[in-house]
Amino acid sequence: LLALAPNAELKKNHLALIKLLQTKIYNNKTGHFDLNFSDNWKAQGDAISNGLDQEAAWSLVIAARVQDDDELIKQAEQFALKVAAAGLKNLDGTGGLVNSPKDTNKDWWAQSEALVSFLTAYQISGDTQYLMGAMRNWGFIKAHLVHPQGDWYWGTDTAGKQRIEPRANLFKGPLHNGRAMLEAAYRLQVLGAVSTVH
């Protein structure tokens, strides 16, 4: 919204949200975003979501760029690299990002966010560990998630078996994977890895 309709008050509130995510919601001790809070932003519980970590990391880079503040952009990019590096450690042997330490299923949406996060980190740094992470994750997506009739399967369980869940419901729609394909195609085009996006 800020990119399309610049407004001083909106810009101020947008910046406040960026700072809130980085200073109150992200937990430097755990290296993850906390998920549950009291009214005064005190973290409640120890739940972790690797997918939300990755989604927030690349989204904060875009948010900082909309602010058009070089220092904030640099800070958001370094933050994204830190979170993406942690995400690489949460890829299992199949290339899938596990949902959390307590939930080793690999849901479709977490894979979507990891793919974009790793490509964003590679775009920022040129460090091939992130490109390799994106390639491993894409390999998992192609092998285990892409449905032959369109859309993606829900995910796999700990043993690697496809989870049979609704193809779409109030939670599972084309948001994460559709957006991820657009974001990935854009990044690959910027990087010169593809000439056109069809």
C-alpha positions as CSV (number, residue, x, y, z in Angstrom):
1,L,0.0,0.0,0.0
2,L,2.8,2.4,0.9
3,A,4.5,1.8,-2.4
4,L,1.3,2.6,-4.3
5,A,0.0,5.4,-2.2
6,P,2.9,7.2,-0.4
7,N,1.7,8.9,2.8
8,A,3.7,10.3,5.7
9,E,1.5,8.7,8.4
10,L,1.4,5.4,6.6
11,K,5.1,5.4,6.2
12,K,5.6,6.1,9.9
13,N,3.3,3.2,10.9
14,H,4.9,0.9,8.4
15,L,8.3,1.6,9.9
16,A,6.9,1.0,13.4
17,L,5.7,-2.4,12.2
18,I,9.1,-3.3,10.8
19,K,10.7,-2.3,14.1
20,L,8.1,-4.3,16.1
21,L,8.9,-7.4,14.1
22,Q,12.6,-7.0,14.5
23,T,12.7,-5.9,18.2
24,K,9.7,-7.5,19.9
25,I,8.6,-10.5,17.8
26,Y,12.0,-11.8,16.8
27,N,13.8,-13.5,19.7
28,N,17.6,-13.0,19.5
29,K,18.1,-15.8,22.1
30,T,16.3,-18.5,20.1
31,G,17.0,-17.2,16.6
32,H,13.2,-17.5,15.8
33,F,10.2,-15.3,15.7
34,D,8.0,-15.8,18.8
35,L,4.4,-16.7,18.0
36,N,2.3,-15.9,21.0
37,F,2.3,-12.7,23.1
38,S,0.6,-11.0,26.0
39,D,-0.9,-7.5,25.5
40,N,2.4,-5.9,26.3
41,W,4.4,-8.0,23.8
42,K,5.8,-10.5,26.3
43,A,6.4,-13.8,24.6
44,Q,4.1,-16.6,25.7
45,G,5.4,-20.2,25.3
46,D,8.1,-21.5,23.1
47,A,6.4,-22.4,19.9
48,I,8.5,-22.1,16.7
49,S,7.6,-22.0,13.0
50,N,10.4,-22.3,10.6
51,G,8.1,-21.3,7.7
52,L,7.0,-18.1,9.4
53,D,10.7,-17.2,10.2
54,Q,11.5,-17.5,6.5
55,E,8.4,-15.6,5.3
56,A,9.1,-12.8,7.7
57,A,12.7,-12.5,6.7
58,W,12.2,-11.9,3.0
59,S,9.1,-9.8,3.6
60,L,11.0,-7.5,5.8
61,V,13.5,-6.9,3.0
62,I,10.7,-5.8,0.7
63,A,9.2,-3.6,3.5
64,A,12.5,-1.9,4.0
65,R,12.9,-1.2,0.3
66,V,9.5,0.4,0.3
67,Q,10.7,2.7,3.1
68,D,13.5,3.8,0.7
69,D,16.0,4.1,3.6
70,D,19.4,2.7,2.7
71,E,20.4,2.0,6.3
72,L,17.1,0.2,7.0
73,I,17.5,-1.8,3.8
74,K,21.0,-2.9,4.7
75,Q,19.8,-3.9,8.2
76,A,16.9,-5.9,6.8
77,E,19.2,-7.6,4.3
78,Q,21.6,-8.7,7.0
79,F,18.7,-9.8,9.1
80,A,17.3,-11.9,6.2
81,L,20.7,-13.5,5.7
82,K,20.8,-14.5,9.4
83,V,17.3,-16.0,9.3
84,A,17.9,-17.8,5.9
85,A,21.2,-19.3,7.3
86,A,19.2,-20.7,10.2
87,G,16.6,-22.0,7.7
88,L,19.3,-23.9,5.8
89,K,20.0,-25.8,9.0
90,N,16.4,-26.9,9.2
91,L,16.3,-28.5,5.8
92,D,16.2,-32.3,6.2
93,G,17.9,-34.9,3.9
94,T,15.2,-34.5,1.3
95,G,15.6,-30.8,1.0
96,G,12.3,-30.1,2.8
97,L,12.1,-27.5,5.6
98,V,10.7,-29.1,8.7
99,N,7.9,-27.1,10.3
100,S,9.6,-26.9,13.7
101,P,11.8,-28.9,16.1
102,K,8.6,-30.4,17.5
103,D,6.8,-30.9,14.2
104,T,9.0,-32.5,11.6
105,N,6.2,-32.6,9.0
106,K,7.0,-30.5,5.9
107,D,3.9,-28.4,5.0
108,W,3.5,-26.8,1.5
109,W,3.5,-23.2,2.8
110,A,6.7,-23.5,4.8
111,Q,8.5,-24.8,1.6
112,S,7.1,-21.9,-0.4
113,E,8.5,-19.4,2.1
114,A,11.9,-21.2,2.4
115,L,12.3,-21.1,-1.4
116,V,11.8,-17.4,-1.6
117,S,13.9,-16.7,1.5
118,F,16.9,-18.7,0.1
119,L,16.6,-17.0,-3.3
120,T,16.4,-13.6,-1.6
121,A,19.5,-14.4,0.5
122,Y,21.4,-15.5,-2.6
123,Q,20.3,-12.3,-4.4
124,I,21.5,-10.2,-1.5
125,S,24.8,-11.9,-0.9
126,G,25.8,-14.0,-4.0
127,D,26.6,-16.8,-1.5
128,T,26.0,-20.1,-3.2
129,Q,25.0,-21.8,0.0
130,Y,21.6,-20.1,-0.4
131,L,21.3,-21.0,-4.0
132,M,22.0,-24.6,-3.2
133,G,19.5,-24.4,-0.4
134,A,16.9,-23.1,-2.8
135,M,17.7,-25.8,-5.3
136,R,17.5,-28.5,-2.7
137,N,14.1,-27.1,-1.5
138,W,12.8,-26.9,-5.1
139,G,13.8,-30.5,-5.6
140,F,11.7,-31.5,-2.6
141,I,8.8,-29.4,-3.8
142,K,8.9,-31.0,-7.3
143,A,9.3,-34.5,-6.0
144,H,6.8,-34.4,-3.1
145,L,4.4,-31.5,-3.3
146,V,3.4,-30.6,-6.9
147,H,0.1,-32.2,-7.7
148,P,-0.3,-33.6,-11.2
149,Q,-3.7,-31.8,-11.6
150,G,-2.5,-28.5,-10.3
151,D,-1.7,-26.8,-7.0
152,W,0.4,-28.6,-4.3
153,Y,-0.2,-31.5,-1.9
154,W,-0.5,-30.4,1.7
155,G,3.0,-31.8,2.6
156,T,4.7,-34.9,3.9
157,D,4.9,-36.4,7.3
158,T,8.1,-37.2,9.2
159,A,8.5,-40.5,7.3
160,G,8.2,-38.7,4.0
161,K,4.7,-40.0,3.2
162,Q,2.3,-37.5,1.5
163,R,-0.2,-36.1,3.9
164,I,-3.7,-36.4,2.5
165,E,-5.5,-33.2,3.5
166,P,-7.9,-31.0,1.6
167,R,-6.5,-29.5,-1.6
168,A,-8.0,-26.2,-0.5
169,N,-9.8,-24.9,2.5
170,L,-9.9,-21.7,4.6
171,F,-6.2,-22.1,5.4
172,K,-4.8,-23.8,2.3
173,G,-5.3,-21.8,-0.8
174,P,-2.9,-20.7,-3.5
175,L,-1.5,-17.8,-1.5
176,H,1.8,-19.2,-0.3
177,N,2.8,-21.4,-3.3
178,G,1.3,-19.1,-5.9
179,R,3.1,-16.1,-4.5
180,A,6.3,-18.1,-4.1
181,M,6.3,-19.0,-7.7
182,L,5.9,-15.4,-8.7
183,E,8.5,-14.2,-6.3
184,A,11.0,-17.0,-7.3
185,A,10.5,-16.3,-11.0
186,Y,11.1,-12.6,-10.4
187,R,14.3,-13.2,-8.4
188,L,15.6,-15.7,-11.0
189,Q,14.8,-13.2,-13.8
190,V,16.7,-10.4,-11.9
191,L,19.6,-12.8,-11.3
192,G,19.6,-13.5,-15.1
193,A,18.9,-17.2,-14.5
194,V,15.8,-17.0,-16.7
195,S,15.3,-14.6,-19.6
196,T,11.5,-14.2,-19.4
197,V,8.8,-15.2,-17.0
198,H,5.8,-16.9,-18.7
